[in-house]
Amino acid sequence: MQDVGLKAKNLSVFYGEKQAVKDISLDFNARQVTALIGPSGCGKSTFLRSLNRMNDLIPGAKITGEVWIGDQNILSPRTDVVLLRQKIGMVWQRPNPFHKSIYENIAFGPRYHGIRDKKKLDEIVEQSLRKAALWEETKDRLHKSALALSGGQQQRLCIARSIAVRPDIILMDEPASALDPVSTAKIEELIAELKQEYCIIIVTHNMHQAARVSDRTAFFLMGELVEFDQTDKMFTNPANQQTSDYISGRFG
Ligand SMILES: Nc1ncnc2c1ncn2[C@@H]1O[C@H](COP(=O)(O)OP(=O)(O)OP(=O)(O)O)[C@@H](O)[C@H]1O
């Protein structure tokens, strides 16, 4: 079982002249869910994307600070970004399966990382779909298009796809915001299952969801980290008035 967490130290992110994330230090524990909350535009997604260097893909974006996994600072120019994204998977707001079969969606990553053996790939596909609570619904249609799945199933497929390359950490950017309540509940159950093995960091706008799924919560405001604590404490007795106002719906 992995024991890998993540530490961000003095992380700042700029888009041109604009600073979207301001000197944030945060630790994320293995086998815990950490929720990032805050009003629109406060820098949650930018911060999240920095943790596996997805911001590298945005022209004009600049990151300073450090992000440590064990003894590796992943912001170092020496980091192999492909390997990094194997270790730190990402699930987006909208399910984005490849235009391929269910099987090929899952097998793509392991194959890319060198696994060719059909039996091994079959095993990975089954295990990943089982872990994403999607095996029973898909085992008889593995070679059918992933696009024929419902939105909720597609999102679980995307989670299965990220698990298939054996990450240590899974980043989720509002993974249920495009889904109906039943699919949302399934994703939340899945997050609770997955945290037994992974470090999960989730951006959510939904306060109830943050309270239900996370162990710790970080509240962001205008690019700054206002408060970070155990979720129970944050939602019942926050230390900061702005956190309290946001959580109780007085702004945001
Ligand atoms: N690609 C980009 N180029 C320029 N500015 C950006 C880019 N992405 C985000 N920003 C700006 O950075 C700030 C933080 O945005 P970000 O999307 O990280 O916030 P957020 O808290 O995740 O918002 P939301 O909850 O609406 O997704 C905002 O002012 C936004 O306009």
The ligand as an SDF file (V2000), in Angstrom:
LIG
                    3D

 31 33  0  0  0  0  0  0  0  0999 V2000
   -5.7910   30.0320  -18.6070 N   0  0  0  0  0  0  0  0  0  0  0  0
   -5.9250   31.1700  -17.9130 C   0  0  0  0  0  0  0  0  0  0  0  0
   -5.4110   32.3210  -18.3870 N   0  0  0  0  0  0  0  0  0  0  0  0
   -5.5230   33.4770  -17.6930 C   0  0  0  0  0  0  0  0  0  0  0  0
   -6.1310   33.5770  -16.4900 N   0  0  0  0  0  0  0  0  0  0  0  0
   -6.6620   32.4660  -15.9780 C   0  0  0  0  0  0  0  0  0  0  0  0
   -6.5920   31.2040  -16.6470 C   0  0  0  0  0  0  0  0  0  0  0  0
   -7.2030   30.2650  -15.8720 N   0  0  0  0  0  0  0  0  0  0  0  0
   -7.6520   30.9230  -14.7780 C   0  0  0  0  0  0  0  0  0  0  0  0
   -7.3220   32.2350  -14.8290 N   0  0  0  0  0  0  0  0  0  0  0  0
   -7.6290   33.2540  -13.8200 C   0  0  0  0  0  0  0  0  0  0  0  0
   -7.0380   32.8670  -12.5920 O   0  0  0  0  0  0  0  0  0  0  0  0
   -7.9130   33.0940  -11.4960 C   0  0  0  0  0  0  0  0  0  0  0  0
   -8.1810   31.7880  -10.7750 C   0  0  0  0  0  0  0  0  0  0  0  0
   -8.9390   30.9330  -11.6450 O   0  0  0  0  0  0  0  0  0  0  0  0
   -9.2710   29.4340  -11.2770 P   0  0  0  0  0  0  0  0  0  0  0  0
   -9.9910   28.8430  -12.4400 O   0  0  0  0  0  0  0  0  0  0  0  0
   -8.0640   28.7690  -10.7750 O   0  0  0  0  0  0  0  0  0  0  0  0
  -10.2700   29.6510  -10.0450 O   0  0  0  0  0  0  0  0  0  0  0  0
  -11.3020   28.6510   -9.4050 P   0  0  0  0  0  0  0  0  0  0  0  0
  -11.3360   28.9900   -7.9650 O   0  0  0  0  0  0  0  0  0  0  0  0
  -10.9770   27.2600   -9.7630 O   0  0  0  0  0  0  0  0  0  0  0  0
  -12.6550   29.0990  -10.1180 O   0  0  0  0  0  0  0  0  0  0  0  0
  -13.9520   28.2300  -10.5110 P   0  0  0  0  0  0  0  0  0  0  0  0
  -14.4790   27.7410   -9.2080 O   0  0  0  0  0  0  0  0  0  0  0  0
  -14.8380   29.2260  -11.1730 O   0  0  0  0  0  0  0  0  0  0  0  0
  -13.4890   27.1360  -11.4170 O   0  0  0  0  0  0  0  0  0  0  0  0
   -9.1730   33.7340  -12.1000 C   0  0  0  0  0  0  0  0  0  0  0  0
   -9.0610   35.1180  -11.9780 O   0  0  0  0  0  0  0  0  0  0  0  0
   -9.1250   33.3270  -13.5500 C   0  0  0  0  0  0  0  0  0  0  0  0
   -9.7420   34.2860  -14.3680 O   0  0  0  0  0  0  0  0  0  0  0  0
  1  2  1  0
  2  3  1  0
  2  7  2  0
  3  4  2  0
  4  5  1  0
  5  6  2  0
  6  7  1  0
  6 10  1  0
  7  8  1  0
  8  9  2  0
  9 10  1  0
 10 11  1  0
 11 12  1  0
 11 30  1  0
 12 13  1  0
 13 14  1  0
 13 28  1  0
 14 15  1  0
 15 16  1  0
 16 17  2  0
 16 18  1  0
 16 19  1  0
 19 20  1  0
 20 21  2  0
 20 22  1  0
 20 23  1  0
 23 24  1  0
 24 25  2  0
 24 26  1  0
 24 27  1  0
 28 29  1  0
 28 30  1  0
 30 31  1  0
M  END
$$$$
